[in-house]
Amino acid sequence: MPKQQQKEDGMHHLFDPRGSQRSSAHEQVYATIEVIYTVVDFGAAGLFIIGSALFFSPEAKAPALWCFLIGSICFALKPSLRLIRQFRYLKLDKIDKLAQEEKTRG
């Protein structure tokens, strides 16, 4: 399968690995989402570890279940964050395209 190429209108496809390299604004979006993604990832892992330890005590079953539920929600957030990043890239591409058009007009 050939590599995805830039569209004729100057915008990239979703999940194009070159998306973060389009401008400094794209790099900032990439870095911000990566930090949030990492925090969510560690949070989910921590909640699963704590939940697992809590299951050793029969009295702590309810908090353990809550840890697993919140940890699962964190894991569900991860692909959502990546999709949000891609939509922000598309928005930045549209802004860049409009700015370029305005420059050429005058």
C-alpha positions in Angstrom: 0.0 0.0 0.0 1.5 3.4 -1.0 2.2 6.0 1.6 -0.6 8.5 2.2 0.1 11.6 0.3 -0.9 15.2 1.1 -4.2 16.1 -0.4 -4.3 18.6 -3.2 -5.8 21.3 -0.9 -2.8 21.2 1.3 -4.4 19.2 4.1 -3.3 15.9 5.5 -5.4 12.8 6.0 -6.3 11.7 9.6 -3.5 9.9 11.4 -0.8 11.0 8.9 2.4 10.6 10.9 3.8 13.8 9.4 0.9 15.8 11.0 2.9 17.0 14.0 5.6 18.5 11.7 3.5 20.9 9.7 4.1 23.9 12.0 5.1 25.0 15.5 1.3 25.1 16.4 1.0 21.4 15.2 4.1 20.5 17.3 2.5 22.2 20.4 -0.8 20.3 19.9 1.2 17.1 19.6 3.2 17.7 22.8 0.2 18.8 24.8 -1.8 15.7 23.9 1.2 13.4 24.5 1.6 14.8 28.0 -2.2 14.4 28.7 -2.0 10.9 27.2 0.9 9.9 29.4 -0.8 11.2 32.5 -4.0 9.3 31.7 -1.9 6.2 31.0 -0.1 6.3 34.3 -3.4 7.2 36.1 -5.1 4.1 34.6 -2.2 1.9 35.5 -2.0 3.2 39.0 -5.7 2.7 39.5 -5.5 -0.9 38.3 -2.6 -1.6 40.7 -4.4 0.0 43.6 -7.6 -1.8 42.7 -5.8 -5.1 42.5 -4.2 -4.5 45.9 -7.5 -3.6 47.4 -9.0 -6.9 46.4 -6.8 -8.6 49.0 -9.1 -7.2 51.6 -12.8 -8.3 51.5 -13.9 -5.0 53.1 -12.3 -3.0 50.3 -14.2 -4.6 47.4 -16.3 -1.5 46.6 -13.3 0.9 46.4 -11.4 -1.8 44.3 -14.3 -1.9 41.8 -14.3 1.9 41.6 -10.6 1.9 40.9 -11.1 -0.6 38.1 -14.1 1.4 36.6 -12.2 4.7 36.7 -9.1 3.0 35.3 -11.2 1.5 32.4 -12.6 5.0 31.7 -9.0 6.3 31.5 -8.1 3.6 29.0 -11.1 4.6 27.0 -9.9 8.2 26.9 -6.6 7.3 25.3 -7.9 6.8 21.7 -10.2 9.7 22.2 -7.2 11.9 22.9 -5.5 10.8 19.7 -8.7 11.5 17.7 -9.0 15.0 19.3 -5.4 15.6 18.3 -6.1 14.7 14.7 -9.2 17.0 14.6 -7.0 19.9 16.0 -4.5 19.2 13.2 -7.2 19.5 10.6 -8.5 22.7 12.1 -4.9 24.2 12.1 -4.5 23.1 8.5 -7.7 25.0 7.5 -6.5 28.1 9.4 -3.1 27.8 7.6 -4.8 27.4 4.2 -7.0 30.5 4.8 -4.0 32.5 5.9 -2.1 31.5 2.7 -5.0 32.4 0.5 -5.2 35.8 2.2 -1.5 36.4 1.6 -1.8 35.6 -2.1 -4.8 38.0 -2.5 -3.0 41.0 -1.4 
